[in-house]
Amino acid sequence: MTAHTTPAGAPAAGPRAARRRLIRELLLVAGFFTVYKAGRLLSTDRTGEAFRNADWIWDAERALRLPGEGAVQRLLLHGDALVTTANTYYAAVHFPATALFLIWLYVRRPAHYLWTRRVLAVLTGAALVLHLAYPLAPPRMLPAARLIDTGQVYGPTVYRAAPDADTLANQFAAMPSLHFGWALMLAIGVIAATRGGKRSRWGLLWLLHPLVTLLVIVGTANHYWLDAIVAAVLLGIALLLVPRPRAGDPDADPADSDTGAAAGADHDAGAATVAGPDADADADTGARGGVHALPHRKSTVETVGAGK
């Protein structure tokens, strides 16, 4: 009987592959984010164009009969605690919520993670192009809007009072609103990843996140309604371009995708090599499955019988 022995280094291949994939994902996301942040800063010196575009957006919203951003801000200004909470939500929830969402998908729903990452990449890339092509001053800077910069007045804020002195953020990158676009994709991603499970009945509650985000970005005068509308349109295009995971796609660890086939091949090879006393009884089945049975050794009785 021939025994199948697993190479000593084989068990470590899975963890090593997982670490390599995790490092690659972190570098990929960090690199893409760095390029995006650097690209946004390229349009910081186009102040005149940004304000002309802001006047046009404001007039376009009035022509479209969209509700005024001031209506939402007046609701927030009913209490200092409410407006401070809105400012905190704007400053502190956007990136952490998206990061935690991606980490959860990576660990629990790898197939949906890849889909979501690609959708967010397409959305963010399109937004960067629009930020560079169409600088836009937010409504808090537009005199015609008569809105308060709630971040500067009540705090906290992520922006400096003078846009030209802000070296960490491009305050003229208002169109489209990635705050809203990412929040909407977060909700869609969670609903898609939990569909059919025990938590699917609560999936629609995640739509509260983009709804609250919309009210916050408008009420704090950081974005126009059209900024959110354009972000939703770009997200819709990204969802059309990136294929969704199919219902039959396994949500296995993506780090095992490269090693799973090899492991399966080793398992089949081992099964073919190990032969028991009943191997001759399974010869036909083994042949049909591509596995050759070991040759049958004749017994002494059979040999003597053949001599007769």
C-alpha positions in Angstrom: 0.0 0.0 0.0 1.3 3.4 -1.0 0.7 6.2 1.6 0.1 9.8 0.6 2.3 12.3 2.5 1.5 16.0 2.6 4.6 18.2 2.2 5.7 19.9 5.4 5.4 23.4 3.9 1.9 23.0 2.4 -0.2 23.9 5.5 1.5 27.3 5.7 0.5 28.2 2.1 -3.0 29.3 3.1 -1.9 31.8 5.9 0.9 33.1 3.7 -1.5 33.7 0.8 -3.9 35.4 3.1 -1.3 37.7 4.4 -0.1 38.6 0.9 -3.6 39.3 -0.2 -4.3 41.5 2.8 -1.1 43.5 2.3 -1.9 43.9 -1.3 -5.4 45.1 -0.6 -4.2 47.6 2.0 -1.6 49.0 -0.4 -4.1 49.1 -3.2 -6.7 51.0 -1.2 -4.1 53.3 0.4 -2.5 54.0 -3.0 -5.8 54.8 -4.6 -6.8 57.1 -1.8 -3.4 58.9 -2.0 -3.8 59.5 -5.7 -7.4 60.7 -5.2 -6.4 63.2 -2.4 -3.4 64.4 -4.4 -5.6 64.9 -7.5 -8.2 66.9 -5.6 -5.6 69.4 -4.6 -4.8 70.2 -8.3 -7.9 72.5 -8.6 -7.5 74.5 -5.4 -6.2 77.7 -7.2 -9.3 78.0 -9.4 -11.3 80.2 -7.1 -13.0 82.4 -9.7 -14.1 79.5 -11.7 -15.4 77.7 -8.6 -17.6 80.6 -7.6 -18.9 81.1 -11.1 -19.9 77.4 -11.2 -21.5 77.8 -7.8 -23.7 80.7 -9.0 -24.8 78.5 -12.0 -25.6 75.5 -9.7 -27.6 77.7 -7.4 -29.6 79.1 -10.3 -30.1 75.7 -11.8 -31.5 74.3 -8.6 -34.0 77.2 -8.4 -35.0 76.6 -12.0 -35.5 72.9 -11.2 -37.6 73.9 -8.2 -35.5 71.9 -5.8 -36.0 72.8 -2.1 -33.6 75.4 -0.7 -30.7 74.1 1.3 -31.6 76.7 3.9 -34.7 74.8 4.9 -32.6 71.9 6.1 -30.1 74.1 7.9 -32.9 75.9 9.8 -33.9 72.6 11.2 -30.4 71.9 12.4 -30.1 75.4 14.0 -33.0 74.7 16.4 -30.4 73.6 19.0 -26.6 73.7 19.4 -26.5 70.0 20.2 -28.2 69.1 17.0 -26.0 71.2 14.7 -22.9 70.0 16.6 -24.0 66.4 16.1 -24.4 67.0 12.4 -21.0 68.6 12.1 -19.5 65.6 14.0 -21.3 63.2 11.7 -19.9 65.0 8.6 -16.4 65.0 10.0 -16.1 61.7 11.8 -18.4 59.1 10.2 -17.5 59.3 6.5 -14.2 57.5 6.3 -14.4 55.2 9.4 -17.8 53.9 8.4 -16.6 53.1 4.9 -13.4 51.5 6.2 -15.3 49.3 8.7 -17.7 48.3 6.0 -14.9 47.2 3.7 -13.2 45.3 6.5 -16.4 43.5 7.3 -17.0 42.5 3.7 -13.4 41.4 3.3 -13.7 39.0 6.3 -17.3 37.8 5.9 -18.3 38.4 2.3 -15.2 38.3 0.1 -17.0 38.1 -3.2 -19.1 41.1 -2.3 -15.9 42.9 -1.1 -14.3 42.6 -4.5 -17.5 43.9 -6.2 -17.9 46.8 -3.7 -14.2 47.8 -4.0 -14.4 47.9 -7.8 -17.7 50.0 -7.7 -16.1 52.4 -5.2 -13.0 52.7 -7.4 -15.1 53.5 -10.5 -17.2 56.0 -8.6 -14.2 57.7 -6.9 -12.3 57.9 -10.2 -15.2 59.5 -12.0 -15.6 61.9 -9.1 -12.0 62.9 -9.3 -12.3 63.7 -13.0 -15.3 65.8 -12.3 -13.6 67.6 -9.3 -10.8 68.6 -11.7 -13.0 69.5 -14.6 -15.6 71.4 -12.6 -14.4 73.1 -9.4 -17.3 74.2 -7.3 -17.5 76.4 -4.2 -19.8 74.9 -1.6 -23.0 76.7 -0.6 -21.5 77.9 2.7 -19.2 80.1 0.6 -21.9 81.4 -1.7 -23.3 84.9 -0.7 -26.5 84.2 -2.6 -27.2 81.2 -0.5 -27.1 83.1 2.8 -26.1 80.0 4.7 -24.0 79.6 7.8 -20.7 77.7 7.8 -21.8 75.5 10.7 -18.4 73.9 11.1 -16.7 77.2 11.7 -19.4 78.6 13.9 -20.3 75.6 16.0 -17.6 73.0 15.3 -16.1 70.6 14.8 -14.8 71.2 11.3 -12.4 69.6 8.9 -11.8 72.7 6.9 -9.9 75.9 7.5 -11.6 79.2 7.3 -9.7 80.3 4.3 -9.8 77.8 1.4 -6.4 79.0 0.0 -4.7 78.2 3.3 -6.1 74.7 3.4 -3.4 72.4 2.3 -5.1 69.1 3.4 -8.4 69.4 1.6 -9.7 70.9 -1.6 -12.8 72.9 -0.5 -13.8 73.4 -4.2 -14.3 69.7 -4.8 -18.0 69.8 -4.0 -19.4 68.2 -7.1 -20.1 65.3 -6.7 -20.5 64.5 -3.0 -18.5 61.4 -2.2 -19.9 61.6 1.3 -23.3 60.8 -0.2 -22.0 58.4 -2.9 -20.0 56.3 -0.5 -22.8 56.2 2.1 -25.3 55.1 -0.6 -22.9 52.3 -1.8 -22.4 51.2 1.8 -26.2 50.7 2.2 -26.5 48.9 -1.1 -23.5 46.7 -0.4 -24.8 45.7 3.0 -28.3 44.9 1.6 -26.8 42.9 -1.2 -24.4 41.0 1.1 -27.0 40.0 3.6 -29.8 39.2 1.2 -31.5 35.9 2.1 -29.8 35.7 5.5 -31.2 36.3 9.0 -30.2 39.9 8.9 -31.8 40.6 5.5 -35.0 41.8 7.2 -33.0 44.7 8.8 -31.1 45.5 5.6 -33.4 48.4 4.6 -32.4 50.2 7.9 -29.0 50.8 6.3 -30.7 53.2 4.0 -30.9 55.5 6.9 -27.1 56.1 6.6 -27.3 57.8 3.2 -30.5 59.6 4.2 -28.9 61.1 7.3 -25.7 61.8 5.3 -27.8 63.7 2.7 -29.4 65.9 5.4 -26.1 66.5 7.1 -24.1 67.5 4.0 -26.9 69.9 2.9 -27.8 71.2 6.3 -24.2 72.0 7.1 -23.9 73.9 3.8 -21.1 71.7 2.5 -23.0 70.5 -0.5 -25.8 71.3 -2.9 -28.7 68.9 -3.6 -27.2 68.5 -7.1 -24.0 67.3 -5.7 -25.8 64.3 -4.2 -27.9 63.8 -7.3 -24.8 63.6 -9.5 -23.1 61.2 -7.1 -26.1 58.9 -7.2 -26.0 59.0 -11.0 -22.3 58.2 -11.1 -22.9 55.4 -8.6 -25.7 54.0 -10.8 -23.3 54.0 -13.8 -20.6 52.2 -11.8 -23.1 49.6 -10.7 -24.0 49.0 -14.3 -20.4 48.6 -15.3 -19.2 46.3 -12.5 -20.9 42.8 -12.6 -22.5 41.8 -9.3 -21.6 38.6 -7.6 -23.8 35.8 -8.8 -26.0 33.9 -6.3 -23.9 30.8 -6.7 -20.6 32.5 -6.1 -19.1 31.2 -2.8 -18.1 33.7 -0.2 -14.9 31.8 0.6 -11.7 33.5 1.7 -10.4 35.3 -1.4 -6.9 34.5 -0.2 -7.6 30.8 -0.8 -8.8 31.4 -4.4 -5.3 30.8 -5.7 -4.5 27.8 -3.4 -7.9 26.1 -3.4 -7.5 24.5 -6.8 -4.0 23.3 -5.9 -5.3 21.9 -2.6 -8.1 20.1 -4.4 -5.7 18.6 -6.9 -3.4 17.3 -4.1 -6.4 15.8 -2.4 -7.5 14.0 -5.6 -3.9 12.8 -6.2 -3.8 11.4 -2.7 -7.0 9.6 -3.1 -5.8 8.1 -6.3 -2.5 6.9 -4.7 -4.0 5.3 -1.6 -5.5 1.9 -2.5 -7.2 -0.4 -0.1 -8.1 -4.1 -0.2 -11.2 -3.4 -2.3 -9.4 -1.4 -5.0 -10.1 -4.0 -7.6 -13.8 -3.8 -6.9 -13.7 -0.1 -7.8 -11.5 -0.4 -10.9 -14.2 0.4 -13.3 -15.4 3.4 -11.3 -11.8 4.7 -10.9 -11.2 4.4 -14.6 -14.3 6.4 -15.4 -13.3 9.1 -12.9 -9.8 9.3 -14.4 -8.1 7.4 -11.5 -6.4 4.2 -12.4 -6.7 1.4 -9.9 -3.6 -0.6 -8.8 -3.1 -3.9 -10.7 -4.6 -6.9 -9.0 -2.1 -9.5 -7.8 -3.3 -13.0 -8.3 -3.5 -15.3 -5.4 -1.8 -18.7 -5.2 -5.1 -20.5 -5.7 -5.8 -18.6 -8.8 -2.3 -19.2 -10.2 -2.5 -23.0 -9.6 -6.0 -23.0 -11.2 -4.6 -21.2 -14.2 -1.9 -23.9 -14.5 -4.6 -26.6 -14.8 
